[in-house]
């Protein structure tokens, strides 16, 4: 089996893979040497594992988490959105359009009383109002909105608790 086939067929993770993923999600800027020390490998096999995890799609990228409040004032608004039609075509139109609105940080298709749940960042309420008007005028099938302005964030982390969630295969 060629290396590319092994990467694409990677279906199970061992304890070292999980330790690599755990350290990388919370400290993505570590050097390969530091990651290797953390997981108990020499640098070369560690780098091979990291590359294998990347190629297999377990690591989608590495990013910096910014302290937005230090850069500029902003508000975070959560939005519940209902579409006029509940069709695959309408969902596709909406989802494609949302991809092109950079202020929409997250968008999830939901079960229950509404179709989509969005997390939006804006400069202020006026800017948010402009965004909602733009979305309504885009013709992407929005029937109704409900908005909730974040007063204070209590917890926000990109770190997933791998140890308590992963049960192997």
C-alpha positions as CSV (number, residue, x, y, z in Angstrom):
1,X,0.0,0.0,0.0
2,X,1.4,3.4,-1.0
3,X,1.8,6.2,1.6
4,X,-1.1,8.2,0.0
5,X,-3.4,5.2,0.3
6,X,-2.4,4.7,4.0
7,X,-3.2,8.4,4.7
8,X,-6.6,8.4,3.0
9,X,-7.5,5.1,4.7
10,X,-6.5,6.2,8.2
11,X,-9.5,5.4,10.3
12,X,-8.3,4.9,13.8
13,X,-6.2,7.1,16.1
14,X,-3.8,5.8,18.7
15,X,-2.9,7.4,22.0
16,X,0.1,9.3,20.5
17,X,-2.1,10.7,17.7
18,X,-4.6,11.8,20.3
19,X,-1.9,13.5,22.3
20,X,-0.6,15.3,19.2
21,X,-4.1,16.5,18.4
22,X,-4.7,17.6,22.0
23,X,-1.5,19.7,22.2
24,X,-1.9,21.2,18.7
25,X,-5.5,22.4,19.2
26,X,-4.5,24.4,22.3
27,X,-1.0,25.3,21.3
28,X,-1.0,25.3,17.5
29,X,2.2,27.5,17.3
30,X,4.5,24.9,18.9
31,X,7.5,23.7,17.0
32,X,7.7,20.1,15.9
33,X,10.4,19.6,18.5
34,X,8.1,20.8,21.3
35,X,5.3,18.7,20.1
36,X,7.6,15.7,20.0
37,X,8.7,16.3,23.5
38,X,5.1,16.6,24.7
39,X,4.0,13.3,23.1
40,X,7.2,11.4,23.8
41,X,8.5,10.9,20.3
42,X,11.7,11.9,18.5
43,X,11.1,14.8,16.1
44,X,11.2,12.8,12.8
45,X,8.4,10.3,13.7
46,X,6.4,13.1,15.3
47,X,6.6,15.2,12.1
48,X,5.5,12.1,10.0
49,X,2.5,11.7,12.3
50,X,1.5,15.3,12.2
51,X,1.8,15.3,8.4
52,X,-0.3,12.1,8.2
53,X,-2.9,13.6,10.5
54,X,-3.0,16.7,8.2
55,X,-3.3,14.7,5.0
56,X,-6.0,12.5,6.5
57,X,-8.0,15.7,7.4
58,X,-7.8,15.5,11.2
59,X,-6.0,18.9,11.2
60,X,-7.8,21.4,9.0
61,X,-5.4,24.3,9.8
62,X,-3.7,26.3,12.5
63,X,-4.9,29.8,13.4
64,X,-4.3,32.6,16.0
65,X,-7.1,33.4,18.4
66,X,-7.4,37.2,18.5
67,X,-8.5,39.4,21.4
68,X,-10.9,41.4,19.3
69,X,-11.7,43.8,22.2
70,X,-8.1,45.0,22.1
71,X,-8.3,45.7,18.3
72,X,-11.7,47.4,18.0
73,X,-15.1,47.5,19.7
74,X,-17.7,45.0,18.5
75,X,-20.8,43.1,19.4
76,X,-21.7,39.5,19.0
77,X,-25.3,38.6,18.0
78,X,-26.8,35.2,17.8
79,X,-29.6,34.8,15.3
80,X,-32.3,32.2,14.8
81,X,-33.5,32.2,11.2
82,X,-36.5,30.6,9.6
83,X,-36.6,30.2,5.8
84,X,-39.8,30.5,3.8
85,X,-39.3,27.1,2.2
86,X,-38.0,23.9,3.7
87,X,-36.4,22.5,0.6
88,X,-32.9,21.3,-0.2
89,X,-32.8,23.9,-3.0
90,X,-33.6,26.8,-0.6
91,X,-31.1,25.5,2.0
92,X,-28.4,25.5,-0.6
93,X,-29.2,29.0,-1.7
94,X,-29.1,30.3,1.8
95,X,-25.9,28.4,2.8
96,X,-24.1,29.6,-0.3
97,X,-25.0,33.2,0.4
98,X,-24.0,33.0,4.0
99,X,-20.5,31.8,3.0
100,X,-20.0,35.2,1.4
101,X,-20.9,37.3,4.5
102,X,-17.7,37.6,6.5
103,X,-19.4,38.9,9.6
104,X,-21.2,35.6,10.0
105,X,-18.7,33.6,12.1
106,X,-20.8,30.5,12.4
107,X,-23.9,29.1,10.8
108,X,-25.6,25.8,11.7
109,X,-28.6,24.0,10.3
110,X,-30.8,23.1,13.3
111,X,-33.6,20.7,14.1
112,X,-36.6,22.1,15.9
113,X,-38.4,25.4,15.8
114,X,-36.0,27.3,13.5
115,X,-33.8,26.4,10.5
116,X,-30.5,28.1,11.2
117,X,-28.5,29.5,14.1
118,X,-25.9,32.1,13.3
119,X,-23.2,33.8,15.3
120,X,-22.5,37.3,13.9
121,X,-20.0,39.9,14.8
122,X,-20.6,43.6,14.0
123,X,-19.1,47.0,14.9
124,X,-22.3,48.0,16.7
125,X,-26.1,47.6,16.5
126,X,-26.3,50.0,13.6
127,X,-23.8,47.9,11.6
128,X,-25.7,44.7,12.6
129,X,-29.0,46.3,11.4
130,X,-27.3,47.0,8.0
131,X,-26.2,43.4,7.8
132,X,-29.7,42.1,8.5
133,X,-31.2,44.5,5.9
134,X,-28.6,43.3,3.4
135,X,-29.4,39.6,4.1
136,X,-33.2,40.3,3.8
137,X,-32.6,42.0,0.4
138,X,-30.4,39.2,-0.9
139,X,-33.4,37.0,-1.8
140,X,-32.1,34.0,0.0
141,X,-35.4,32.9,1.4
142,X,-35.4,34.4,4.9
143,X,-38.9,34.4,6.4
144,X,-38.2,35.5,9.9
145,X,-35.3,36.4,12.3
146,X,-34.9,36.4,16.1
147,X,-31.8,38.0,17.5
148,X,-30.0,37.9,20.8
149,X,-27.2,40.3,21.6
150,X,-24.4,38.9,23.8
151,X,-24.0,40.9,26.9
152,X,-20.9,39.1,28.3
153,X,-19.1,36.0,27.1
154,X,-18.7,33.5,30.0
155,X,-16.9,30.8,28.2
156,X,-15.4,30.5,24.7
157,X,-12.9,27.9,23.8
158,X,-11.9,26.3,20.5
159,X,-10.4,23.3,22.5
160,X,-12.5,20.1,22.2
161,X,-12.1,17.7,25.2
162,X,-10.6,14.9,23.2
163,X,-9.9,12.7,26.2
164,X,-13.5,12.6,27.4
165,X,-15.1,12.3,23.9
166,X,-12.9,9.9,21.9
167,X,-13.7,6.3,22.4
168,X,-11.8,4.8,19.5
169,X,-13.2,2.4,16.9
